Amino acid sequence: MVSEIKKRKAKLVLVQLPSGLKPHAIDIQHEIESKTKARVILWAGSCFGACDIPSVDGLGIDLIIQFGHSEMEYKLG
C-alpha cells in the first residue's frame, strides 16, 4: 500500500475500512502519513466489499485504498 502511494505520487488518499477495522483507523492513518507524503482521509461510511466504492468526485482524491479480506486491484481511469 505504501509503495503504491509512492509510485502514484498520491497527495490525498482516501482509506475505506470495514467495520471490524474502523477501531484501528487512526493508527492506519498515522502509519500511512508517516511513511508517505500523502494526507489521508478516513471514510466513515459503509464498506460492504469491493463494489462499495464511495463517490469522491470533486474532492481531489488521488487514490482510494479499500481494506478487505482478499487482495484486489482496481484502477480508475
One Martini backbone bead per residue (centre of mass of N, CA, C, O) as a GRO file, in nm:
protein
   77
    1MET     BB    1   0.059   0.062  -0.024
    2VAL     BB    2   0.295   0.258   0.007
    3SER     BB    3   0.416   0.202  -0.274
    4GLU     BB    4   0.166   0.301  -0.433
    5ILE     BB    5   0.166   0.590  -0.335
    6LYS     BB    6   0.449   0.657  -0.437
    7LYS     BB    7   0.416   0.575  -0.737
    8ARG     BB    8   0.159   0.784  -0.771
    9LYS     BB    9   0.195   1.048  -0.604
   10ALA     BB   10   0.003   1.074  -0.369
   11LYS     BB   11  -0.168   1.331  -0.172
   12LEU     BB   12  -0.471   1.207  -0.165
   13VAL     BB   13  -0.612   0.968   0.063
   14LEU     BB   14  -0.852   0.713   0.073
   15VAL     BB   15  -0.986   0.528   0.350
   16GLN     BB   16  -1.147   0.205   0.350
   17LEU     BB   17  -1.332   0.038   0.608
   18PRO     BB   18  -1.427  -0.203   0.785
   19SER     BB   19  -1.575  -0.227   1.084
   20GLY     BB   20  -1.344  -0.407   1.223
   21LEU     BB   21  -1.115  -0.162   1.152
   22LYS     BB   22  -1.206   0.122   1.264
   23PRO     BB   23  -1.051   0.121   1.546
   24HIS     BB   24  -0.765   0.152   1.351
   25ALA     BB   25  -0.768   0.414   1.175
   26ILE     BB   26  -0.560   0.608   1.305
   27ASP     BB   27  -0.317   0.419   1.280
   28ILE     BB   28  -0.328   0.394   0.974
   29GLN     BB   29  -0.301   0.690   0.909
   30HIS     BB   30  -0.026   0.740   1.051
   31GLU     BB   31   0.136   0.530   0.896
   32ILE     BB   32   0.102   0.649   0.614
   33GLU     BB   33   0.196   0.944   0.676
   34SER     BB   34   0.488   0.857   0.784
   35LYS     BB   35   0.565   0.702   0.486
   36THR     BB   36   0.447   0.957   0.347
   37LYS     BB   37   0.315   1.257   0.170
   38ALA     BB   38   0.034   1.192   0.248
   39ARG     BB   39  -0.304   1.251   0.284
   40VAL     BB   40  -0.558   1.129   0.509
   41ILE     BB   41  -0.880   0.991   0.453
   42LEU     BB   42  -1.158   0.883   0.636
   43TRP     BB   43  -1.407   0.655   0.586
   44ALA     BB   44  -1.728   0.641   0.763
   45GLY     BB   45  -1.870   0.465   0.596
   46SER     BB   46  -1.941   0.216   0.421
   47CYS     BB   47  -1.816  -0.147   0.375
   48PHE     BB   48  -1.926  -0.420   0.154
   49GLY     BB   49  -1.697  -0.405  -0.059
   50ALA     BB   50  -1.576  -0.365  -0.381
   51CYS     BB   51  -1.865  -0.224  -0.470
   52ASP     BB   52  -1.815   0.004  -0.224
   53ILE     BB   53  -1.761   0.291  -0.371
   54PRO     BB   54  -1.702   0.602  -0.323
   55SER     BB   55  -1.804   0.925  -0.386
   56VAL     BB   56  -1.530   1.172  -0.492
   57ASP     BB   57  -1.613   1.391  -0.656
   58GLY     BB   58  -1.428   1.694  -0.614
   59LEU     BB   59  -1.196   1.614  -0.376
   60GLY     BB   60  -0.898   1.523  -0.485
   61ILE     BB   61  -0.858   1.226  -0.516
   62ASP     BB   62  -0.591   0.996  -0.595
   63LEU     BB   63  -0.662   0.756  -0.378
   64ILE     BB   64  -0.803   0.435  -0.310
   65ILE     BB   65  -0.826   0.250  -0.002
   66GLN     BB   66  -0.938  -0.089   0.037
   67PHE     BB   67  -1.024  -0.279   0.288
   68GLY     BB   68  -0.993  -0.642   0.318
   69HIS     BB   69  -0.982  -1.001   0.272
   70SER     BB   70  -0.891  -0.945  -0.028
   71GLU     BB   71  -0.699  -0.917  -0.296
   72MET     BB   72  -0.728  -0.609  -0.495
   73GLU     BB   73  -0.736  -0.446  -0.823
   74TYR     BB   74  -0.843  -0.106  -0.909
   75LYS     BB   75  -0.853   0.107  -1.189
   76LEU     BB   76  -0.887   0.430  -1.249
   77GLY     BB   77  -0.901   0.555  -1.576
   0.00000   0.00000   0.00000
